[in-house]
Amino acid sequence: MTAANQAPKPPTLYIEGPAFWTPTLPGWEAARAAFRGEGTLTDPPAKRPSPQVLAPAERRRAPDTVALALEVAAASMAGAGRNAADVPCVFVSAHGDLSINDYMCSTLATDPTVLSPTRFHNSVHNAAVGYWTIGTGCMAASNSVSAYENSFAAGLLEAAVQCAADHSPVLLVGYDTPTVGALTSVTDSQGLLAVALVIAPERTERTVASFDWSTESGNGNVPAPLSAAAKTLAHINPMAHALSLFESLARVADDDPPAPLDLPLSSTLALRLQLQQVRD
């Protein structure tokens, strides 16, 4: 391909409001400190979050996937200083709600007449983003994405493309939960982990980093965690693919420049990110 007909370089984008939740690092401030070697894991681990976006009755009934996703989504919106009702969103999960899927399959196989309508309602992959848009009154575009083990990179690419195409901020939320029952024979998801951030087309006072991005040939390997804290989460669930990005965000002010990150989209393709600290 000659220089004259090369595809244009994607625009530089900006990250606001990083959010993180797992029982041993329940919040971005705790995670950021641990990833920098300045904090420790929470002991005992935190109980699952209780997102205030939902009404009390809905909060009690919400499955873990919804509770996790809405917790980090709300934290990201607060960190970005944006109105959730106005921001398009991309929610991404490799598996959706595994415990409900196990319940559904077991019940259908044994006594289908007792299947819970509420659990069926929560079994669909876009349940979390549905709760989010209802709870926040968001009428902007919303997507629910899954790409198995490479779901985080696929969701990040989707959000970046939307942001660049529409010149509008996009909320990205990633979450997964443990495998239970018969599904443990086909996938190994060990715990709760959720992440979120806002991708914006322009720098604001809430920007924490900028990044250039492209798709490149890859080998399917996930960047290895660097910190002791991140290493404890390396196999927790498919959202562990986000760890290298969040470690880089925790350290972006220290590295000059940070090393590029290749997040696998498939066994042969990667999303390459080059983070830069924001300088005054």
C-alpha positions as CSV (number, residue, x, y, z in Angstrom):
1,M,0.0,0.0,0.0
2,T,1.4,3.4,-1.0
3,A,1.5,6.4,1.2
4,A,-1.2,8.0,-1.0
5,N,-3.8,5.3,-0.3
6,Q,-2.9,4.4,3.2
7,A,-5.8,4.4,5.7
8,P,-5.7,7.5,7.9
9,K,-4.2,7.2,11.4
10,P,-6.9,6.9,14.1
11,P,-7.2,10.0,16.2
12,T,-5.6,10.3,19.6
13,L,-8.2,9.7,22.3
14,Y,-8.3,10.5,26.0
15,I,-9.1,8.5,29.1
16,E,-11.2,9.8,32.0
17,G,-12.6,8.2,35.2
18,P,-10.8,4.8,35.5
19,A,-12.8,2.6,37.8
20,F,-11.9,-0.9,39.2
21,W,-13.6,-3.4,41.5
22,T,-12.6,-6.8,42.8
23,P,-13.0,-8.0,46.4
24,T,-9.3,-7.6,47.2
25,L,-9.1,-4.2,45.5
26,P,-12.6,-2.6,45.8
27,G,-12.1,0.7,44.0
28,W,-9.7,2.5,41.7
29,E,-7.8,4.3,44.5
30,A,-7.0,0.9,46.2
31,A,-6.1,-0.7,42.9
32,R,-4.0,2.2,41.8
33,A,-2.0,2.2,45.0
34,A,-1.5,-1.6,44.9
35,F,-0.4,-1.5,41.2
36,R,2.2,1.1,42.1
37,G,3.5,-0.9,45.0
38,E,2.1,1.6,47.5
39,G,-0.8,-0.4,48.9
40,T,-1.9,-3.9,49.8
41,L,-4.8,-6.2,49.1
42,T,-7.9,-5.7,51.1
43,D,-8.2,-8.3,53.9
44,P,-10.8,-9.6,54.5
45,P,-12.0,-9.2,50.9
46,A,-14.9,-6.8,50.4
47,K,-18.5,-8.0,49.9
48,R,-20.1,-7.5,46.5
49,P,-20.9,-3.8,45.8
50,S,-24.4,-2.4,46.2
51,P,-24.8,0.1,43.3
52,Q,-26.8,3.2,44.3
53,V,-28.0,3.6,40.7
54,L,-30.7,1.1,41.5
55,A,-33.7,1.4,43.8
56,P,-33.3,-0.6,47.0
57,A,-35.6,-3.4,45.9
58,E,-33.8,-3.8,42.6
59,R,-30.5,-3.5,44.3
60,R,-31.3,-6.5,46.5
61,R,-32.5,-8.6,43.5
62,A,-29.7,-7.7,41.1
63,P,-27.3,-10.5,40.2
64,D,-23.6,-10.1,40.7
65,T,-23.0,-9.1,37.0
66,V,-25.4,-6.2,37.3
67,A,-24.0,-5.1,40.7
68,L,-20.5,-5.2,39.5
69,A,-21.1,-3.5,36.2
70,L,-23.2,-0.7,37.7
71,E,-20.7,-0.1,40.5
72,V,-17.8,0.6,38.2
73,A,-20.0,2.4,35.7
74,A,-21.2,4.9,38.3
75,A,-17.6,5.3,39.7
76,S,-16.3,6.1,36.2
77,M,-19.0,8.6,35.5
78,A,-18.3,10.3,38.8
79,G,-14.5,10.4,38.1
80,A,-15.1,11.8,34.6
81,G,-17.5,14.4,35.9
82,R,-20.1,13.6,33.2
83,N,-23.9,13.1,33.2
84,A,-24.6,9.4,32.7
85,A,-27.8,10.2,31.0
86,D,-25.9,11.8,28.1
87,V,-23.1,9.4,27.5
88,P,-23.2,6.4,25.1
89,C,-22.0,3.2,26.6
90,V,-20.4,-0.2,25.7
91,F,-20.8,-3.0,28.2
92,V,-18.6,-6.0,27.7
93,S,-18.6,-9.5,29.3
94,A,-17.1,-12.7,28.0
95,H,-19.8,-14.9,29.6
96,G,-22.7,-12.8,30.9
97,D,-24.1,-14.2,34.1
98,L,-22.7,-17.8,34.5
99,S,-24.5,-18.6,37.7
100,I,-27.9,-17.7,36.2
101,N,-27.0,-19.7,33.0
102,D,-26.2,-22.7,35.2
103,Y,-29.5,-22.3,37.0
104,M,-31.4,-22.0,33.8
105,C,-29.9,-25.1,32.2
106,S,-30.2,-27.2,35.4
107,T,-33.9,-26.1,35.9
108,L,-34.8,-26.7,32.3
109,A,-33.2,-30.2,32.4
110,T,-35.0,-31.2,35.7
111,D,-38.2,-29.2,36.3
112,P,-38.8,-26.5,33.7
113,T,-42.2,-25.5,35.1
114,V,-40.5,-23.8,38.2
115,L,-38.2,-21.6,36.1
116,S,-38.0,-18.1,37.7
117,P,-39.2,-15.3,35.4
118,T,-36.9,-12.9,37.2
119,R,-33.8,-15.0,36.7
120,F,-34.8,-15.6,33.1
121,H,-35.1,-11.8,32.7
122,N,-31.5,-11.4,34.2
123,S,-30.0,-14.2,32.0
124,V,-29.8,-12.1,28.8
125,H,-26.3,-10.7,28.0
126,N,-27.5,-7.1,27.9
127,A,-29.2,-7.2,31.3
128,A,-26.5,-5.1,33.0
129,V,-26.5,-2.3,30.3
130,G,-30.3,-2.4,30.4
131,Y,-30.3,-1.8,34.2
132,W,-27.8,1.0,33.7
133,T,-29.8,2.9,31.0
134,I,-33.0,2.5,33.0
135,G,-31.4,3.5,36.3
136,T,-29.6,6.6,34.9
137,G,-32.3,7.6,32.3
138,C,-29.7,7.2,29.6
139,M,-31.2,7.5,26.1
140,A,-27.9,7.5,24.3
141,A,-26.7,4.5,22.3
142,S,-25.9,1.4,24.3
143,N,-24.1,-1.8,23.2
144,S,-23.5,-5.2,24.8
145,V,-20.4,-6.9,23.4
146,S,-18.9,-10.4,23.9
147,A,-15.8,-11.9,22.2
148,Y,-15.1,-14.8,24.6
149,E,-11.6,-14.5,26.2
150,N,-10.8,-11.4,24.1
151,S,-13.9,-9.5,25.1
152,F,-12.1,-6.6,26.8
153,A,-10.1,-5.7,23.8
154,A,-13.1,-6.0,21.5
155,G,-15.1,-3.8,23.7
156,L,-12.3,-1.2,23.9
157,L,-12.0,-1.2,20.2
158,E,-15.8,-0.8,19.8
159,A,-15.8,2.2,22.2
160,A,-12.8,3.8,20.6
161,V,-14.3,3.5,17.1
162,Q,-17.6,5.0,18.4
163,C,-15.8,7.8,20.1
164,A,-13.7,8.7,17.1
165,A,-16.6,8.4,14.6
166,D,-19.1,10.4,16.6
167,H,-16.6,12.7,18.3
168,S,-18.4,12.0,21.6
169,P,-17.3,10.4,24.9
170,V,-18.2,6.8,25.4
171,L,-18.4,4.8,28.6
172,L,-16.7,1.4,28.5
173,V,-17.6,-1.2,31.2
174,G,-16.2,-4.7,31.5
175,Y,-17.2,-7.3,34.0
176,D,-17.2,-11.1,34.6
177,T,-18.1,-13.4,37.4
178,P,-17.1,-17.0,38.6
179,T,-18.0,-20.1,36.8
180,V,-20.4,-22.5,38.6
181,G,-21.8,-25.9,38.1
182,A,-21.3,-27.9,34.9
183,L,-19.9,-24.8,33.1
184,T,-16.7,-25.2,35.1
185,S,-15.8,-28.0,32.7
186,V,-15.7,-25.6,29.7
187,T,-14.5,-22.3,31.1
188,D,-12.4,-21.2,34.1
189,S,-13.6,-18.0,35.6
190,Q,-12.6,-17.8,39.2
191,G,-13.9,-14.6,40.8
192,L,-15.4,-11.1,40.5
193,L,-13.7,-8.4,38.5
194,A,-15.1,-5.3,36.8
195,V,-13.4,-2.3,35.2
196,A,-14.6,0.9,33.5
197,L,-13.4,4.1,31.9
198,V,-14.6,6.9,29.7
199,I,-13.0,7.4,26.3
200,A,-13.2,11.0,25.2
201,P,-12.4,12.7,21.8
202,E,-10.8,15.7,23.5
203,R,-8.7,16.5,26.6
204,T,-10.6,17.8,29.6
205,E,-9.6,18.7,33.2
206,R,-10.5,15.1,34.1
207,T,-8.2,13.5,31.6
208,V,-5.8,11.0,33.2
209,A,-4.0,9.9,30.0
210,S,-4.1,10.0,26.2
211,F,-3.6,7.1,23.9
212,D,-2.9,6.3,20.3
213,W,-4.4,3.1,18.9
214,S,-4.2,0.7,16.0
215,T,-4.8,-2.9,15.1
216,E,-1.7,-4.9,14.5
217,S,-0.6,-8.5,13.9
218,G,-0.5,-10.4,17.2
219,N,0.1,-13.8,18.7
220,G,-2.8,-13.9,21.1
221,N,-0.7,-13.5,24.2
222,V,-2.0,-11.3,27.0
223,P,0.6,-8.8,28.4
224,A,1.9,-10.2,31.7
225,P,1.0,-8.3,34.9
226,L,3.9,-6.4,36.5
227,S,2.8,-5.7,40.1
228,A,2.4,-8.3,42.8
229,A,-1.2,-7.2,43.2
230,A,-2.1,-7.6,39.5
231,K,-0.4,-11.0,39.4
232,T,-3.0,-12.3,42.0
233,L,-5.7,-11.4,39.5
234,A,-4.1,-12.7,36.4
235,H,-6.5,-15.7,36.0
236,I,-9.5,-14.4,37.9
237,N,-11.8,-14.1,34.8
238,P,-11.5,-12.8,31.2
239,M,-11.6,-9.2,32.4
240,A,-8.0,-9.8,33.6
241,H,-7.0,-8.9,30.1
242,A,-7.6,-5.3,31.2
243,L,-5.0,-5.5,34.0
244,S,-2.1,-4.3,31.8
245,L,-4.0,-1.2,30.8
246,F,-5.0,-0.3,34.3
247,E,-1.5,-1.0,35.6
248,S,-0.3,1.4,32.9
249,L,-2.8,4.0,34.0
250,A,-1.6,3.7,37.6
251,R,2.0,4.3,36.4
252,V,1.5,6.6,33.4
253,A,2.9,9.6,35.2
254,D,6.1,7.6,36.1
255,D,7.0,6.0,32.7
256,D,8.5,8.1,29.9
257,P,7.0,6.9,27.7
258,P,5.0,3.8,28.8
259,A,5.6,0.7,26.7
260,P,2.9,0.0,24.1
261,L,0.3,-2.6,25.0
262,D,-0.9,-5.3,22.7
263,L,-4.3,-6.5,23.8
264,P,-5.4,-9.7,21.9
265,L,-8.5,-9.4,19.7
266,S,-7.8,-13.0,18.3
267,S,-5.0,-15.4,18.0
268,T,-3.5,-13.3,15.1
269,L,-4.7,-9.7,15.8
270,A,-4.1,-7.3,18.6
271,L,-5.3,-3.8,19.6
272,R,-2.2,-1.8,20.2
273,L,-2.3,1.1,22.7
274,Q,0.3,3.7,23.3
275,L,-0.5,5.6,26.4
276,Q,0.9,9.0,27.2
277,Q,0.8,11.1,30.3
278,V,-1.1,14.3,30.0
279,R,1.3,17.3,30.5
280,D,0.3,20.9,31.2
